[in-house]
Amino acid sequence: MSTTVAVLLVLAGLSESAGRVLPLVARRPKLSPRLVAGLMVTGTVVESTVIALWPLAAWTVADLARPVVAPDAAPLPGTTGLAWTPALVAPLLLAAVLAFPLLGPFLHILLVAGVGTGLAGPLAAASGLGWWAAAGCIAVAAVGLAATVEVVRRLIARIIAGAREPEAIV
């Protein structure tokens, strides 16, 4: 992964993180700056990691789907044939900046879907799948990553909320 791609992924992760943290800050203006900074850094790392894993997850789904879609095709090589390039990740950064969750989840989903369609061509070429099958693999990978992060996020929130509840006096 080039330095340019890494910087773009971190900026996209920062934007996604800001979109999640800013509504919390708006609802609770007395949050300490240290807590907000910690949430932003943690969110940036998590979101950047999820974005970085998207091509790898799509490649894995394509590897699993390939025997179903093209049973006579040779197996895919063990290493990923799909990786972020500056041309592929730049629209994702634009999507993250333009479509803050504050501005509208529908616009955000639409722009991320556009980035996913941009990944479909390289995945189809690298894996030998058709464009529609590659787009399906990318969609499945995106939904799987998003669902995993959301489950972990809610689990951590419940654990933190349970730890802050006052103990009952017996």
N, C-alpha and C positions, 0 to 999 in steps of 0.2 A: 504494500500500500504506500503510495507516494505521500509526501508531506502535504501537498496541496489537498489531496483527498482527505487526509486525516484532519486538517484544519477545517475543511468544509463540513465534515461529519460532526466535529465538535461544535461548530457554529449552529448547525441544524439542531443538534441536541440541546444547546443552550436556548435556542428559540422555543423549542418544544417545552423545555423545562420552565421557561418564563411564562409560557401560556398556561401551565398548570399551577404555578406558584402565585402568580399575580392575583387571580381571583381569591385565593386564600388570604393574601395580604389585604385585599380590599375589604374582605369580611371581618378581618381581625387586625385592625391597624396598629394595635399595641404589641405585635410580635417583635421580638428582639431582632435587631439587624444581624446578629450572629446566627440565629436560627434560620432566618430567611436566606442568608448566604450559604449555610449548610444545606438547606433544601435545594437551592439552585445548583450547587456543585454536585450533590448526589443525583439530582434529576438530570443534569447534563451528562454525567457519566452513564447513567442507565439509558437515557434516550439515545445517546451517541452509540452505545453498544448495540442496542436493538436495531438501529438504522444500519450499522456496520454488518450485523449478522443477517440482514435481509437477503442479500445475494447468496450467502452460504446456505441459508434455510431453503431458499428457492431451488438451489442446486440439489439439495438433499431430497426435496419433494419430487423433483424431476427424476432423480435416480430411482426413487421408489415407484413413480408412475410410469416410467419407461417400459417395463415389462408388460404393463397393461395396454399402453398406447401402441407400442411398437415391439411386439413379442420377438420378432426375428432380428432385432437390432443388437449390435454388440454392446456389452455393458459400458457404462460411462467410466472414464478414468477416476481413480480414487481422489485426486485433487480437484478442487473447484475449477470450473471453466468459466465462472462468472464472477466478476469483481467490480467494485466501484471504480469509475474513472471520473475525472473532473467534469466531463461532459454529462455523465449520468447523474452525479450527485448535486451539481449546481441547481437543477430545477427543484430538487428536494429541499435545498436550502431556501430557495425562493418560496416554495410551498410553506415551509415552516415559518418564514418571516411574514408572508402575506396573510396566511390563514391562521393566525393566532386563534386558539379556541375562543377567545373573547370576540373575534370577528365573525365566527360562525363555523360550527362543525361541518356543515354541508360543504362549504367552500374548501375546508381542509381535506375532507375525504375526496372531493373531486380532484384537487391538485395532487394528492398522494396517488390516486388512481392514475393520473397522467404520468407520474414518475414510474409507476409500475408498468404501464404500457411501454415506456421507454426501455425498461429492463427486459421486456418480453422478447424483443428482437435478438439481443445478444444471447439470451438463454436458449432461444430456439436454434440459433446458429451453433452454439457450443455443444448443445445436447442432442441435436438431431431431431428434436420434437417439432411439431408444427407450432405456428405462432399461437394459436388458441390454446393448445395444451400447455405451452410455456406460460402464457398469461394466467391460466388456471393454477399452475404451480406457484407462480408469484403471488397470486391472491391468497392461496391456501397458506403460504409461508407468512404473509403479512398478517392475516387473521390469527394464525397460531401464535406468532410473536406478540401481537397486541393483546390477545387473550391471556397469555402467560404473564405478561407484565401487569395487566390489570388484576389478575388473581393475586399475584404477589403483593401488589400495592394495597389491595383491600385487606389481605391477611396481616400485613404489617400495621395498617391503620387500626385494625381490631385489637391487635396485641398491644399497641400503644394506648389505645382507649381503655382497654381492660386494666392496664397497669396504672392508669391515672384515676381510676374510680376509687373513691374513698372506701375503706373497709367498713363493713357494718359493725356497729357496736353491739355486742352480745350481752 
